[in-house]
Structure formats: structure tokens, C-alpha cells
Amino acid sequence: MFQQDLLKGKRILVTGGGSGLGKAMATRYLELGADIYICGRRKSVLEESANEMMELHGGSVKGISCDIKVPEAIEDMVDEIWAEGPLTGLVNNAAGNFISRTEDLSPKAFNAISNIVFNGTFYTTNAIGKRWLDSKLKGSVISIITTWVHSSGPFTVPSAMSKSGLATMTKSLAAEWGNRGIRLNAIAPGPFPTKGAWDRLAPGGKGIDLMDAIPMKRTGELSELANLATFLMADGCEYLTGEIVTIDGAQWLNHAGSFYDMLKDVTDDEWDKLRSMIKSSNEADKAKRSV
């Protein structure tokens, strides 16, 4: 689909790039000649993914352990990257989410999502954007949001609220920074099954019900998302900025909120079981981060 070395000379940071959607996009960028940085909280995952990508495709991938909820950690990471040269692109992919009835959410649970998705994405975008502006450099930012910004996000309210904020950030900074050569766009994916997401969003096989709401009757392929992210990052479409591009098989046109039909009739006992599954997945992830 893309010419060889399309992204040669690009230096791109993908947050949450060690797994799932982030890893798929980082891999495609690497294949097309970019130098890649990936960040996340689990150093072992980052190193494993970086080594795997370089063994398959060559090039340069560097993993940096960074908790984007912490502004000082972001500044340290960006300083480390800039010591080797400025970035040309940023993909805001790091996120967190789980399904829950909103009345069951504690402030801690709400903040666990919003501090990553809303605060962390802004901190990262602003830290890198300020460096571009100070040095009069062009740059491109892609933020991974959701189709809920178009409709609603029942049972995922912290994520829906946070992603809606990122949609507004994308449009606002596209206007504010456009005259200085910085573009911001967003991708709103529908269901793209990855283990980390599905363990929290469709535990117990709940994701099977989603297919009925997607006109194309399938979920997305990671390669399809990576191709769209490549187009938005490549030279040749510099006039495209401030846009939210949806890739969901027309699901959001057919359905309000990805999880409403799946969860609207779940009983209290079933919610208890689902929470237990999600908790087990979270505890397994915490154990990995301590490695």
C-alpha cells in the first residue's frame, strides 16, 4: 500500500507502544523507515517489543519506561529523546478503560482512567508541542480516541468523558498551532480486539454480542488501523488537520455506545462476576509491572 521508506527521516513516539494498537502502529512506522520510540509503564514489555520489532524489520526502536500520569516523568522522557534529536511525530495511544455501571465507580476508579487518558495525553502533547514551537519545528500529533465522542459511552463514562476532551484538544490545538506548522488529528476506532482491552471491556465472552451492531459484521484488523495512522503521519497531506477519522465498519452510525446493548440487561450477580474478572486482569497486569 505504501512506498518503501515512506517515513524515512521521521522520529516518532508512540505512547503505550509496547502492546496492542500502539505496537501495531509502531511496527508499521518502523517498516516504513521511521526511528521509533515507545513508552509505557512496563519496562520488560517495552524491551521485549522493541527487540521483536527490530529483529523482524531492522531499524531503531527504543523503549522508555514512563508513567504519563506524572508530568515530571514525561519531561524526563522527552529530554532523553531530544538528546538524540527532536521528534517529528507523536501518537497518543496510551489509555486505560474497563466496563462498569457508573453508580459503582469510586473517585479512585474514575481517576485511574482520566489521569491517563485525559491528563497524561495533554501533558505529553504539551511537553512535545512546546519544544516544537520553541525551535520552530513542524510536527504531527495523532491521538487515538473512540467513536463514543460522536455518540455516547454508557458503562465506560470515565473513558468517554476523557476521550471527548481529547477530541476537543485536537480541534483546538489544530487551530492554535496550525500557523506554526503543527498538525493534530485523531483516530476513532471501533472494536479492535486486543487481549488487554478485551479482558476489561468484554470479559466472559461478552464481545460476541458486539458483532450484531457492526454493519460489516466483523471487528477491525490491526493492520487497517496502522495503515490509517501511517497516512495521517506521512508527508503529502499537510492540509489535513483538526480532523477525527472514524474506522469502525460503520458501527457508530448504527449504534449508540459500543457496550449499551451488550450490558443494558446484565443482572447484579452478573456484574459481580464481571468485576471479579476485570479485577483479576488488573492484578495480573500489576504483577507484570513489578517485573
C-alpha positions as MATLAB code, in Angstrom:
seq = 'MFQQDLLKGKRILVTGGGSGLGKAMATRYLELGADIYICGRRKSVLEESANEMMELHGGSVKGISCDIKVPEAIEDMVDEIWAEGPLTGLVNNAAGNFISRTEDLSPKAFNAISNIVFNGTFYTTNAIGKRWLDSKLKGSVISIITTWVHSSGPFTVPSAMSKSGLATMTKSLAAEWGNRGIRLNAIAPGPFPTKGAWDRLAPGGKGIDLMDAIPMKRTGELSELANLATFLMADGCEYLTGEIVTIDGAQWLNHAGSFYDMLKDVTDDEWDKLRSMIKSSNEADKAKRSV';
ca = [
       0.000    0.000    0.000;
       2.831    2.421    0.849;
       6.128    3.046   -0.906;
       9.273    1.744    0.769;
      10.966    4.236    3.104;
       7.862    6.451    3.121;
       8.691    7.544    6.671;
      12.473    7.661    6.390;
      13.813   10.552    8.461;
      10.771   10.566   10.769;
      11.254   10.162   14.519;
       8.013    9.089   16.169;
       6.995    8.443   19.784;
       4.095    6.035   20.357;
       2.772    6.080   23.917;
       1.574    2.687   25.070;
       3.572    1.328   22.136;
       4.645   -1.944   23.713;
       1.445   -3.841   23.018;
      -1.886   -3.848   21.221;
      -2.825   -0.978   18.945;
       0.290    1.000   19.842;
       2.623   -1.826   18.927;
       0.832   -2.349   15.603;
       1.231    1.317   14.650;
       4.845    1.492   15.842;
       5.689   -1.627   13.819;
       4.211   -0.192   10.633;
       6.118    3.068   11.109;
       9.333    1.090   11.615;
       8.701   -0.986    8.474;
       8.431    2.255    6.505;
      11.745    3.666    7.716;
      10.974    5.754   10.815;
      13.027    5.721   14.004;
      10.676    4.722   16.799;
      10.331    5.415   20.498;
       7.763    3.538   22.558;
       6.852    4.290   26.150;
       4.790    2.621   28.835;
       4.946    1.606   32.466;
       6.263   -1.938   31.976;
       9.940   -1.820   31.063;
      10.136   -5.556   30.375;
       7.262   -5.360   27.860;
       8.849   -2.376   26.115;
      12.224   -4.089   25.792;
      10.667   -7.324   24.535;
       8.559   -5.488   21.957;
      11.437   -3.272   20.805;
      13.718   -6.275   20.314;
      10.995   -8.210   18.497;
      10.292   -5.335   16.097;
      13.958   -4.761   15.312;
      14.617   -8.473   14.755;
      11.792   -8.562   12.204;
      12.319   -5.234   10.463;
      15.691   -3.794   11.486;
      15.810   -0.086   12.172;
      15.765    1.605   15.557;
      13.217    1.131   18.338;
      13.889    2.451   21.836;
      11.662    1.679   24.807;
      11.435    4.230   27.614;
       9.668    3.453   30.873;
       7.355    6.377   31.646;
       4.144    6.842   33.612;
       2.366    9.586   31.667;
       0.233   10.419   34.690;
       3.368   12.080   36.100;
       4.334   15.331   34.305;
       7.922   15.202   35.587;
       8.344   11.698   34.149;
       7.186   12.956   30.758;
       9.666   15.837   30.843;
      12.490   13.413   31.655;
      11.454   11.135   28.799;
      11.213   13.967   26.274;
      14.592   15.342   27.388;
      16.084   11.869   26.833;
      14.610   11.680   23.337;
      15.612   15.218   22.389;
      19.198   14.490   23.426;
      19.276   12.209   20.363;
      17.306   14.599   18.167;
      13.823   16.128   18.026;
      10.741   14.097   17.292;
       8.740   14.684   14.139;
       5.617   12.862   15.310;
       3.667   11.755   18.372;
       0.964    9.109   18.660;
      -1.094    9.444   21.841;
      -2.175    5.850   22.267;
      -1.681    5.116   25.993;
      -5.030    4.560   27.681;
      -6.929    2.653   30.299;
     -10.542    1.515   30.427;
     -12.936   -1.010   31.907;
     -16.687   -1.507   31.911;
     -18.693   -0.552   34.981;
     -22.051    0.810   35.969;
     -21.349    4.467   36.649;
     -23.037    4.337   40.047;
     -20.481    1.729   41.099;
     -17.466    3.936   40.289;
     -15.372    5.387   43.105;
     -13.361    8.605   42.648;
     -10.241    6.424   42.587;
     -11.641    4.305   39.769;
     -12.630    7.396   37.773;
      -9.185    8.946   38.233;
      -7.455    5.713   37.226;
      -8.819    6.278   33.722;
      -8.953   10.070   33.443;
      -5.422   10.602   34.782;
      -4.012    8.505   31.934;
      -6.346    9.307   29.051;
      -7.143   12.964   29.723;
      -4.323   14.369   31.860;
      -1.483   12.186   30.585;
      -2.276   12.772   26.927;
      -2.399   16.533   27.416;
       0.845   16.531   29.432;
       2.632   14.589   26.682;
       1.227   16.651   23.814;
       2.067   19.937   25.519;
       5.600   18.892   26.524;
       6.453   17.930   22.951;
       4.463   20.727   21.336;
       6.290   23.396   23.352;
       9.638   22.069   22.149;
       8.485   22.153   18.535;
       7.214   25.695   18.957;
      10.363   26.908   20.703;
      12.549   25.503   17.922;
      10.165   26.490   15.097;
       9.832   22.855   14.015;
       6.921   21.198   12.274;
       5.262   18.268   13.968;
       2.315   15.889   13.688;
       0.196   14.508   16.532;
      -2.277   11.644   16.253;
      -4.491   10.867   19.250;
      -6.350    7.567   19.487;
      -9.816    8.322   20.811;
     -13.105    6.390   20.370;
     -16.355    6.557   18.461;
     -18.042    7.495   21.739;
     -17.102   11.118   21.104;
     -19.729   11.064   18.343;
     -22.488    9.407   20.330;
     -22.206    8.172   23.915;
     -20.276    5.792   26.129;
     -22.631    4.084   28.580;
     -20.807    1.852   31.064;
     -17.485    3.494   30.081;
     -18.187    7.050   31.267;
     -14.650    7.967   32.522;
     -13.161    6.980   29.164;
     -15.954    8.596   27.153;
     -15.544   11.875   29.041;
     -11.753   11.809   28.715;
     -11.730   10.892   25.025;
     -14.240   13.661   24.326;
     -11.773   16.054   25.928;
      -9.039   14.799   23.600;
     -11.280   15.384   20.600;
     -11.661   18.989   21.741;
      -7.912   19.260   22.349;
      -7.248   18.017   18.815;
      -9.523   20.601   17.224;
      -8.414   23.436   19.498;
      -4.666   22.945   19.069;
      -5.041   22.358   15.329;
      -6.403   25.900   15.179;
      -3.995   27.375   17.744;
      -0.793   25.789   16.419;
      -1.643   25.431   12.730;
       0.055   28.667   11.700;
       3.293   27.312   13.139;
       3.350   24.038   11.243;
       1.955   21.647   13.852;
      -0.887   19.334   12.802;
      -3.191   17.420   15.131;
      -5.616   14.716   14.074;
      -7.397   11.892   15.851;
      -8.456    8.361   15.009;
     -11.679    6.983   16.483;
     -11.519    3.176   16.258;
     -14.421    0.870   16.790;
     -13.783   -2.635   18.162;
     -10.228   -3.812   17.503;
      -9.834   -6.841   19.783;
      -6.615   -6.986   21.779;
      -6.172   -9.107   24.881;
      -5.610   -6.187   27.249;
      -8.709   -4.335   26.083;
     -10.977   -7.332   25.766;
     -10.181   -8.600   29.286;
     -11.620   -5.343   30.672;
     -14.262   -4.431   28.113;
     -15.713   -7.798   27.159;
     -14.962  -10.276   29.969;
     -16.661  -13.644   29.868;
     -17.165  -13.626   26.102;
     -19.412  -10.552   26.088;
     -17.703   -9.234   22.945;
     -19.555  -11.762   20.790;
     -22.696   -9.612   21.039;
     -20.912   -6.594   19.533;
     -20.879   -8.122   16.065;
     -24.609   -7.591   15.573;
     -24.123   -3.823   15.891;
     -21.416   -3.587   13.211;
     -22.798   -3.349    9.655;
     -19.650   -5.010    8.241;
     -20.181   -7.916   10.690;
     -16.569   -8.055   11.832;
     -14.125   -6.285   14.099;
     -11.161   -4.308   12.809;
      -7.765   -5.680   11.847;
      -4.741   -4.060   13.478;
      -3.150   -3.618   10.055;
      -6.107   -1.458    8.973;
      -5.628    0.900   11.897;
      -1.866    1.009   11.290;
      -2.441    1.925    7.638;
      -4.677    4.848    8.600;
      -2.155    6.034   11.208;
       0.553    5.896    8.536;
      -1.443    8.023    6.100;
      -2.042   10.673    8.767;
       1.629   10.746    9.771;
       3.162   10.764    6.278;
       4.081   13.782    4.195;
       1.635   14.704    1.494;
      -1.484   15.578    3.463;
      -0.228   18.599    5.411;
      -3.502   20.456    4.803;
      -5.351   17.814    6.836;
      -5.556   18.888   10.474;
      -8.122   19.090   13.239;
      -9.984   16.025   11.953;
     -11.366   12.945   13.691;
     -11.279    9.940   11.357;
     -13.556    7.063   12.358;
     -12.626    3.471   11.494;
     -15.306    1.146   12.828;
     -17.135   -0.597    9.980;
     -19.959    1.997   10.346;
     -20.767    0.797   13.876;
     -21.345    4.208   15.412;
     -23.829    5.086   12.662;
     -25.830    2.041   13.668;
     -25.453    2.065   17.424;
     -25.202    4.460   20.397;
     -22.237    3.445   22.515;
     -20.244    0.279   21.990;
     -21.410   -1.534   25.104;
     -25.035   -0.484   25.646;
     -26.793   -3.438   24.024;
     -24.223   -5.814   25.469;
     -24.666   -4.627   29.060;
     -28.085   -2.985   29.477;
     -29.738   -6.161   30.837;
     -26.867   -7.507   32.961;
     -28.038   -8.516   36.455;
     -26.404   -7.555   39.761;
     -24.978  -11.065   40.131;
     -23.538  -10.924   36.618;
     -21.963   -7.530   37.343;
     -20.267   -9.038   40.399;
     -18.774  -11.764   38.205;
     -17.653   -9.278   35.546;
     -15.995   -7.048   38.165;
     -14.147  -10.079   39.504;
     -12.835  -10.935   36.027;
     -11.693   -7.337   35.440;
     -10.043   -7.201   38.865;
      -8.143  -10.408   38.111;
      -6.914   -8.936   34.827;
      -5.788   -5.734   36.566;
      -3.940   -7.672   39.271;
      -2.168   -9.751   36.632;
      -1.051   -6.546   34.900;
       0.212   -5.048   38.175;
       2.243   -8.167   38.800;
       3.845   -7.828   35.369;
       4.723   -4.150   36.013;
       6.691   -5.166   39.092;
       8.974   -7.349   36.969;
];
